[in-house]
Amino acid sequence: MRNIILILSVSFFLSSCARIPEPIGYEYSTQEKMQAAHHWNVLAKDLANRINNELIRSDFLSTPIFVKPTCGDDQTPCEQGTTSDFNEAFRDLLITELVSFGIPTSAVPNPEAINVEYKVQLVHHRTHRLRTVRPGVITALTTAISVFRNAAPEVLAITLAAGADYANTAYAHKTDFETIITTSMVFRKSYFFRSSDIYYINGADYHHYYRPSNSAKEIQLSSTK
């Protein structure tokens, strides 16, 4: 009887406690990692294509485009330390791609032009985050070993090498840094196109996307990958 009373008391106590939602992870997904200036050009080409499609859809094909600089202009380049490497390079790459698409692109501010503006936000995660390999990689490796366990050593070696190659294509070094690149098209003080792209970046390369102000403290790195 005493045990029954104890069990009921514990059950009542547990049922009276407030419960929080159980944390779960998102389903497996992928996110690209920028590691070279070539990747900046890939983004510029893709963005120019999206801008071109929006101009066609909105019937603005004859309206000039002006890509606003983050500092300086074509006649007066940015001075040392006044902008990030990405900000300076991306504007040049984007203008090149816009011109390649045949889009009328103004070299100077124009009150009748559509302004293209972009903003870069650096995100630094300080907590431990889990990662996993692509679904199917471990299963593929295990299956290969099981199926070929009695095969000749040469066949088993080739099978394992093929599995390792497959796993390698799904692997990239974990990083604690991301960057959010938001691009807007503004015409007569109104947005009519806006896009945000999110990428992983190597921790040691964060300075390509970030220029601290005179009063800001420099980010302390916890990872170099």
C-alpha positions, 0 to 999 in steps of 0.5 A: 500500500505504501508503495502504491501511495508513493508511486501515485505521489510521484506521478502527481508531482511529475504531471504537475510540472510544466513541460517544455517542447523536446528539442529536435534537429532539422532534417538533413540539409546542405549549405555551400561553403565559400572558400575562394574568390571564384565562389564570389564570382559564382554568386555574382553570376547567379545574382545577375541572372536573378536580377535580369529575370526580375527586370524582364518580369517587371518590364524594366529592361530599359531602366538603368541599374546602378550598383551602390558602392560600400565606399568610394566610387569608380573614380575614387577607389576605396581607401585601405581599411574602409571596406572589406575585401568581399564588399569591394570585389563583389561590386566589381564582379556583379557589375561585370556580370550585369554588363555581360547580360546586356543590362544597362548599368550606370557608372554614376548615381542616377535618380532614374536608375534602379539602385542595387544594394547589398549588405554582408552580415557575419555570424559567429557561433560559439557553442558546440554544434553537431554535424553528420555525414550525408544519409546513405554514406555509412549504409553504402560503406557497410553494405560494400564491406558485407557484400564483398567480405569474401571477395579477393583482396584486390576487389575489396580494396577497390570497393573500399576506395570507391566508398571512401571517395563517395564519403569524401565528396560529402565531407567538408570541414566544420566551421563556426562562421557563416555569412548572410549576403542580402541584395536589394533592388530599390526603385523610387524608395521601394523594394521590388527585389530582395534576395538573401544568400547564406554560406559557410566560410572558413574561420581564418578568412572571416576578415574578408567579410568583416571590417571592424569599426574603430570602436569595435573589438576584433572577433576572437577566433575559436576555430581556424577551419 
